Amino acid sequence: MAEGLAHIRLLLLDVDGVMTDGRIIYDDQGRELKAFDVKDGHGLKLVQRAGIKVGIITGRQSEVVAKRAAELGIGLVYQGAKDKLVPFREILSKLQLTARETAYVGDDLVDLPILFQVGFSATVADAVDDVKSEVDLVTRRPGGRGAVREVCDYLLRESGRWDEVTQRYFQNPS
């Protein structure tokens, strides 16, 4: 599938089980807590620097997700999506992109309708087996533990954009 990755203009992500480890924690006041991996966040910033837009489509509604998306400069955030194809089509229309120009990372059966349509599909190491068998890439890392970073790095390398967005980190000032 790498031959199509130079055409990827949009990376869409599920949240629970992809950007997080899938656990939902409530504190004593009923507030929802989620843990995000900072390396995943940096990977998303690298992808954005390469000109790839990033968006989120999740079935749940959470202030924590809105806050994390804002921190990462992700403006395409669709929460409470019972049918993820609805916001998927809306995003493509809004950005005037095709499904082939899109990458999607999901981890459960509800993600399959999008995973079947995109130009590059990925899932995390701890996804359900029925999803793992249908995607272009299964990460070595589990959701919420660097899997998103792995996808970002893969996209950048396979699209020829890696050197462009990382060269400043490899310059030795001495």
C-alpha positions in Angstrom: 0.0 0.0 0.0 3.0 2.3 0.3 2.7 3.4 -3.3 -0.4 5.4 -2.4 0.9 7.1 0.7 2.4 10.0 -1.1 -1.2 11.0 -1.9 -2.4 10.9 1.7 -3.7 14.4 2.7 -5.7 13.6 5.7 -5.2 11.3 8.8 -8.3 10.5 10.8 -8.3 8.8 14.2 -10.6 7.0 16.5 -9.9 7.9 20.2 -10.7 5.2 22.7 -8.4 2.3 22.0 -6.3 4.3 19.5 -5.3 7.6 21.0 -5.9 6.1 24.5 -5.5 2.6 25.8 -9.3 2.2 25.7 -9.9 2.4 29.4 -12.4 5.0 30.7 -11.6 6.2 34.2 -14.0 8.2 36.4 -12.9 10.1 39.5 -15.0 10.5 42.6 -16.7 13.6 41.1 -17.7 11.7 38.0 -15.2 13.4 35.8 -13.8 11.3 32.9 -10.1 10.8 32.7 -8.0 9.6 29.8 -4.3 9.2 29.3 -2.6 10.2 26.0 0.9 9.4 25.0 3.1 12.5 24.3 5.0 10.7 21.6 1.7 10.2 19.8 1.1 13.9 20.1 4.5 14.7 18.6 3.9 12.3 15.7 0.6 14.1 15.0 2.5 17.5 15.0 5.1 16.1 12.5 2.3 14.9 10.2 0.7 18.3 10.4 4.0 19.9 9.5 4.2 17.7 6.4 0.9 19.2 5.3 -1.4 16.3 6.3 -4.5 17.4 8.0 -5.6 15.5 11.2 -9.1 14.8 12.4 -10.8 12.8 15.1 -14.0 10.7 14.8 -15.2 9.1 18.0 -18.4 7.5 19.1 -18.1 9.0 22.6 -18.5 12.6 23.8 -15.7 13.9 26.1 -14.3 17.2 27.2 -11.0 15.5 27.6 -10.9 14.7 23.9 -11.8 18.3 23.0 -9.0 19.6 25.2 -6.4 17.2 23.8 -7.5 18.0 20.2 -7.2 21.7 20.9 -3.7 21.2 22.4 -2.6 19.5 19.2 -4.2 22.0 16.8 -6.8 19.5 15.6 -9.9 21.4 14.4 -11.7 18.5 12.8 -13.2 16.8 15.9 -16.4 14.8 15.6 -17.7 13.3 18.9 -20.7 11.3 19.6 -20.7 9.8 16.1 -22.9 6.7 16.3 -22.4 6.1 12.5 -18.9 7.2 11.8 -19.5 7.3 8.1 -21.6 10.4 8.5 -18.8 12.7 9.8 -16.3 10.9 7.5 -18.3 11.9 4.4 -18.8 15.4 5.9 -15.0 15.9 6.4 -14.2 14.7 2.9 -16.8 17.0 1.4 -15.6 20.0 3.6 -11.9 19.4 2.6 -12.7 18.4 -1.0 -10.7 15.2 -0.6 -11.4 11.6 -1.7 -11.4 8.6 0.5 -8.2 7.5 -1.3 -6.4 10.6 0.0 -7.3 9.6 3.6 -5.7 7.4 6.2 -7.8 6.1 9.1 -6.8 4.4 12.4 -9.4 2.5 14.2 -9.5 -0.5 16.5 -13.0 -2.0 16.6 -15.8 -3.2 14.4 -17.5 0.2 14.3 -14.4 1.5 12.5 -14.5 -1.1 9.7 -16.9 0.9 7.4 -14.3 3.7 7.2 -11.3 1.4 7.1 -12.7 -0.4 4.1 -12.9 2.9 2.1 -9.7 4.8 2.8 -6.5 4.9 0.9 -4.5 3.7 3.9 -6.0 1.8 6.9 -4.3 1.0 10.1 -5.0 -0.5 13.5 -3.3 -0.9 16.8 -1.6 -4.1 18.2 -4.4 -4.7 20.7 -7.3 -4.1 18.2 -10.0 -6.8 17.8 -8.9 -9.6 15.5 -11.6 -8.9 12.9 -10.1 -5.4 12.4 -6.5 -6.6 12.3 -7.3 -8.9 9.4 -8.7 -6.1 7.3 -6.2 -3.3 7.4 -3.0 -2.3 5.6 -0.9 -1.9 8.8 -1.1 -3.3 12.3 1.2 -1.4 14.7 3.5 -3.2 17.0 2.5 -0.8 19.8 -0.9 -0.9 21.6 -3.4 1.9 21.6 -2.5 4.8 23.8 1.1 3.6 24.0 2.8 4.9 20.9 0.6 3.3 18.2 -0.4 6.6 16.7 3.2 7.7 16.6 4.1 4.5 14.8 1.4 5.2 12.2 2.6 8.8 11.8 6.2 7.8 11.3 5.2 5.1 8.8 3.1 7.6 6.8 5.9 10.2 6.7 8.6 7.6 5.7 6.5 5.9 3.1 5.3 9.1 1.6 8.8 10.6 1.3 8.1 13.4 3.8 10.2 12.1 6.8 13.4 13.9 6.0 11.6 17.2 5.3 9.9 17.3 8.7 12.6 15.8 10.8 15.9 17.2 9.5 16.2 19.9 12.1 16.3 17.2 14.8 19.2 15.4 13.2 21.5 18.5 12.8 24.4 18.2 15.2 25.4 21.8 16.3 28.9 20.8 17.3 
